[in-house]
Amino acid sequence: MKFKRKGIEIKIILLILSLLSINIYAASVEEGINESNQGNKARAFKIFEAACEEKNPLACKYMAEAYNKGITVKINIPKALEYYTKSCELGLGKSCLFIANSYNKGTGIEKNYTKALEFYGKACDKSVAKACQHYAFCYEIGRGVKRDRAVAKQYYKKSCELGIDDGCFYVKQLTEMGIK
């Protein structure tokens, strides 16, 4: 009986520690935002850098934006993409969308429609409406993937459900064309 209780106590302690660490990460990002808003960009950069090293996806996104826009550092698009990738891998869908757009347009990276599609899919999986619309478009025209209007319709529908009016329009249009 005591063994089970110790197991439960350890689980509770681990849960409390994990919740505290989430709050610490959130506090770090919030502190970085406050520093940035007060004009202390260099201090904010250091805070975001430390939080990103601790695997905070939002902090990694802020690091990416610093390198993308030249905030306290020189513009370095490959470095920005590195941080956007880390943020995306940690689950921030908007960072996945940024990477997808970069591959799609060849901005700071070699144009690659297959990789763009991959990252649009990751962002769409995180309910980023614009990413779902782009993902659908790629399937509709066969960019980076074999053309499949049924799949396109499915993702236009998702973008519609997430609030993209154009997605609703394209669902209707594809339906009228007989696409199931």
Secondary structure, DSSP 8 states (H G I E B T S, - for coil): -HHHHHHHHHHHHHHHHHHHHHHHHHHHHHHHHHHHHTT-HHHHHHHHHHHHHTT-HHHHHHHHHHHHHTSSS---HHHHHHHHHHHHHTT-HHHHHHHHHHHHHTSSS---HHHHHHHHHHHHHTT-HHHHHHHHHHHHHTSSS---HHHHHHHHHHHHHTT-HHHHHHHHHHHHTT--
